[in-house]
Amino acid sequence: MLSEGFRQPAGKWPVDLAVYKYKIIHKGEKMNCIVAVDKNWAIGYQNKLLARIPEDQRFFRETTTGKVVILGRKTLETFPGGKPLKNRVNIVITTRKDYRADDAIVVRSIEEALAEAAKYNSEDVFVIGGDSVYRQMLSFCDVAYVTRIDHEYQADTYFPNLDLMDDWALVEISEEYSYQGLTYRFCRYERKKTK
Ligand SMILES: NC(=O)c1ccc[n+]([C@@H]2O[C@H](COP(=O)([O-])OP(=O)(O)OC[C@H]3O[C@@H](n4cnc5c(N)ncnc54)[C@H](OP(=O)(O)O)[C@@H]3O)[C@@H](O)[C@H]2O)c1
């Protein structure tokens, strides 16, 4: 999965060069993010998801299986048993020095997460939350898979509203689906190309 033409240099790159290294290796290509939002771009409440929609969970699983996911420590702890996602490389970000998660790569900063992500093709890397990680990594993403749920929830965590950001455009929107009275659509946003 290493980028074509890239040879890992001997030794470890200093973390403060990670962003530079990421840009050199990927020459402007960026990663993906994937999220489910409500009408207000809310994503969670009290460290839980706002809704569990089976088709959306299936979409998430199918899109990320076999790929690399980057997530915050709090999001990891929302998963069943607090365990990393199966059949994916999980990169978990935490400031906790002694934090261990079986079957996951634990990193201590966004820069370290980027340094890990740089080992893979950027189209295979997905930022999967939560709020704090989306905000810090959105500028490294070019594509956002957003499930838009047509409902307003009580919430304490949010994704940046891409409809209000000049450098993002909605490029695909699915038909409307419904589950237990909730309606939702699968949307794909892309970062606008700079000339
Ligand atoms: N709707 C969706 O698609 C979706 C997807 C994912 C998550 N969510 C929701 O989002 C909520 C969680 O979001 P959140 O913002 O509270 O938590 P989060 O982003 O999942 O995790 C935050 C934690 O990540 C670590 N972290 C973040 N930035 C860091 C940095 N620069 N350096 C080192 N560590 C860093 C810290 O861990 P330490 O405290 O250990 O240092 C921080 O407390 C939950 O409600 C979850 O259900 C929703």
The ligand as an ORCA input file, in Angstrom:
! r2SCAN-3c Opt
* xyz 0 1
  N     -21.800     10.971     13.331
  C     -20.626     10.451     13.038
  O     -20.361     10.072     11.900
  C     -19.584     10.325     14.110
  C     -18.352      9.749     13.813
  C     -17.392      9.666     14.836
  C     -17.687     10.133     16.096
  N     -18.899     10.682     16.338
  C     -19.226     11.218     17.659
  O     -18.297     12.237     17.992
  C     -18.221     12.323     19.415
  C     -16.776     12.285     19.836
  O     -16.099     13.450     19.341
  P     -15.020     14.200     20.262
  O     -14.551     15.399     19.559
  O     -15.610     14.360     21.623
  O     -13.897     13.103     20.441
  P     -12.819     12.445     19.421
  O     -12.427     13.453     18.386
  O     -13.306     11.137     18.971
  O     -11.623     12.159     20.423
  C     -11.051     13.224     21.129
  C      -9.784     12.748     21.746
  O      -8.812     12.467     20.726
  C      -7.537     12.826     21.195
  N      -7.012     13.926     20.396
  C      -7.698     14.779     19.592
  N      -6.830     15.637     19.004
  C      -5.598     15.319     19.454
  C      -4.305     15.828     19.192
  N      -4.090     16.863     18.348
  N      -3.250     15.246     19.810
  C      -3.423     14.192     20.634
  N      -4.640     13.654     20.914
  C      -5.713     14.215     20.324
  C      -7.706     13.244     22.636
  O      -7.622     12.036     23.377
  P      -7.112     12.000     24.936
  O      -8.209     12.673     25.707
  O      -7.004     10.535     25.204
  O      -5.821     12.730     24.955
  C      -9.121     13.771     22.648
  O      -9.723     13.795     23.924
  C     -19.029     11.133     19.962
  O     -20.320     11.565     20.337
  C     -19.111     10.206     18.766
  O     -20.232      9.349     18.826
  C     -19.854     10.786     15.381
*
